């Protein structure tokens, strides 16, 4: 390899929020059934780490499984509880019809926290968790993280954290409103949601 000028590519480290059972573990209600018949029926969330010029950022979004739309998100320099609380509060400002909604996550310590779980309960949300160490149980969110990194993070050079945050905001708007999907009959997530409400109101 040295003679040919080849170098092994190091595997990127992923953020793992699991710290054992530090709170209450919810059952895996979702059981890899990622289909949803209507908006605000099944949401999923997770945290991924992003490195910008050797600075670590943590990105925490909520995705609606009905159409893959990003409902809300937060960014933090620390993967703390406030990050996911901010994300939830943004989602609740936009969506009030959450009674009976299932919100799925991994077993990260933030999702085991009593305050996070109380916020879900207060809004009538049913909590679901993946099995320990099984990323396929949250495949829809993992897929979105892969798209975001391949379409935004890995193909651009960001001079600062602030620049990345600005571009991420633009990317999420584009992803929600312009990026078409075959499973959504060639529509974007926002257009598919609007189409659904037109259909049920006619």
C-alpha positions in Angstrom: 0.0 0.0 0.0 2.9 2.3 0.8 4.5 1.7 -2.6 1.2 2.4 -4.4 0.4 5.5 -2.3 -2.7 3.9 -0.8 -4.0 4.8 2.7 -6.7 3.1 4.7 -9.7 5.3 5.4 -10.5 5.4 9.1 -14.0 4.6 10.0 -15.8 7.7 11.3 -16.7 7.6 15.0 -20.4 7.8 15.8 -22.0 9.4 18.8 -23.5 6.9 21.2 -25.8 8.3 23.9 -26.4 5.0 25.7 -25.0 5.0 29.2 -26.8 2.0 30.7 -30.2 2.2 32.4 -30.2 5.6 34.0 -33.9 5.9 33.9 -37.0 4.1 32.6 -36.6 2.0 29.5 -39.7 2.1 27.3 -40.9 -0.9 25.3 -40.3 -1.2 21.5 -43.8 -0.4 20.5 -42.8 0.4 16.9 -41.3 -3.1 16.2 -39.8 -1.7 12.9 -43.2 -0.8 11.5 -42.3 2.5 10.0 -45.6 3.0 8.1 -48.0 5.7 9.3 -51.5 6.3 7.8 -51.5 10.0 8.7 -49.3 12.9 9.9 -48.5 13.0 13.7 -49.1 9.3 14.2 -45.5 8.2 14.5 -42.4 10.4 15.1 -38.8 9.3 15.6 -35.8 11.1 17.0 -32.1 10.6 17.5 -28.8 12.5 17.9 -25.9 12.5 15.5 -22.5 14.0 15.8 -21.1 16.4 13.2 -17.5 17.7 13.2 -16.8 21.2 11.7 -13.1 22.2 11.8 -12.5 19.8 14.7 -15.4 21.2 16.7 -18.1 18.8 17.6 -21.8 19.6 17.1 -24.8 17.5 18.0 -27.8 17.5 15.8 -31.1 16.4 17.3 -34.2 16.3 14.9 -37.7 14.8 15.0 -38.9 13.1 11.9 -42.5 12.2 11.0 -42.7 8.7 9.7 -45.8 9.5 7.6 -43.8 11.5 5.0 -40.2 11.7 6.3 -40.7 15.4 7.2 -38.4 17.0 9.8 -40.8 18.4 12.4 -38.2 20.3 14.5 -34.6 20.1 15.5 -32.0 21.6 17.7 -28.2 21.9 17.6 -25.8 22.0 20.5 -22.1 21.9 21.3 -23.0 19.4 24.1 -25.3 16.4 23.9 -27.2 17.5 27.0 -30.8 17.2 28.1 -31.6 20.8 27.1 -30.9 19.9 23.5 -33.7 17.4 23.3 -36.0 19.6 25.5 -35.6 22.5 23.0 -36.3 20.2 20.1 -39.6 19.0 21.8 -40.7 22.5 22.7 -40.3 23.6 19.1 -42.3 20.6 17.9 -45.1 21.3 20.4 -45.4 24.9 19.3 -46.1 23.7 15.8 -48.2 20.6 16.5 -50.9 20.4 19.2 -52.6 17.2 18.0 -50.1 14.8 19.7 -52.5 12.7 21.8 -51.8 9.0 21.1 -48.8 9.8 18.9 -45.8 7.3 19.2 -42.4 8.9 19.6 -39.6 6.4 18.9 -35.9 6.7 19.9 -33.0 4.6 21.0 -32.2 4.0 24.7 -30.1 7.1 25.0 -29.8 8.6 28.5 -31.7 11.8 27.4 -34.7 9.7 26.4 -34.6 7.9 29.8 -34.7 11.1 31.7 -37.7 11.7 33.9 -38.2 15.3 32.6 -38.2 14.2 28.9 -40.6 11.4 29.7 -42.9 13.7 31.6 -43.0 16.1 28.7 -44.2 13.3 26.4 -46.8 12.1 28.9 -48.1 15.7 29.4 -48.7 15.8 25.6 -50.4 12.4 25.4 -47.4 10.9 23.6 -46.6 7.2 23.8 -42.8 6.5 24.1 -41.1 3.7 22.2 -37.5 2.7 22.3 -35.2 0.6 20.1 -33.6 -2.5 21.5 -30.2 -1.8 22.9 -27.5 -1.5 20.2 -29.9 -2.2 17.3 -29.7 0.8 14.9 -32.1 -1.0 12.4 -34.9 -0.4 14.9 -34.6 3.3 14.0 -33.8 2.9 10.3 -35.8 5.9 9.1 -33.8 8.4 11.2 -30.6 6.7 10.3 -31.5 7.0 6.7 -32.1 10.7 7.1 -28.8 11.2 8.8 -27.1 9.5 5.9 -28.8 11.7 3.4 -28.0 14.9 5.2 -24.3 14.0 5.6 -24.0 12.8 2.0 -25.9 15.8 0.5 -24.7 18.5 2.8 -21.9 17.7 5.2 -19.5 15.6 3.1 -19.7 17.6 -0.1 -19.1 21.0 1.3 -16.3 22.7 3.3 -17.6 24.9 6.1 -15.5 27.7 7.4 -17.3 27.9 10.8 -19.9 26.3 12.9 -22.2 29.2 12.2 -21.9 28.7 8.4 -22.9 25.0 8.9 -25.9 25.9 11.0 -27.1 28.4 8.3 -26.7 25.8 5.6 -28.3 23.1 7.6 -31.4 25.3 8.1 -31.5 25.8 4.3 -31.0 22.0 3.7 -33.9 21.1 6.0 -36.2 23.5 4.3 -35.2 22.1 0.9 -35.5 18.5 2.2 -39.0 19.2 3.5 -40.3 21.3 0.6 -38.4 20.4 -2.5 -36.7 17.0 -2.3 -39.0 14.5 -4.0 -39.3 10.8 -2.9 -40.5 7.8 -4.9 -42.4 6.4 -1.9 -44.3 9.7 -1.7 -45.5 9.4 -5.3 -42.8 11.8 -6.5 -43.8 14.5 -4.1 -41.8 16.3 -1.4 -42.7 15.6 2.3 -44.6 18.9 2.6 -46.4 18.5 -0.7 -47.4 14.9 0.3 -48.8 16.1 3.6 -50.8 18.9 1.9 -52.1 16.3 -0.6 -53.2 14.0 2.2 -55.2 16.8 3.9 -56.8 17.8 0.5 -57.8 14.1 0.0 -59.5 13.6 3.4 -61.3 17.0 3.2 -62.8 16.3 -0.2 
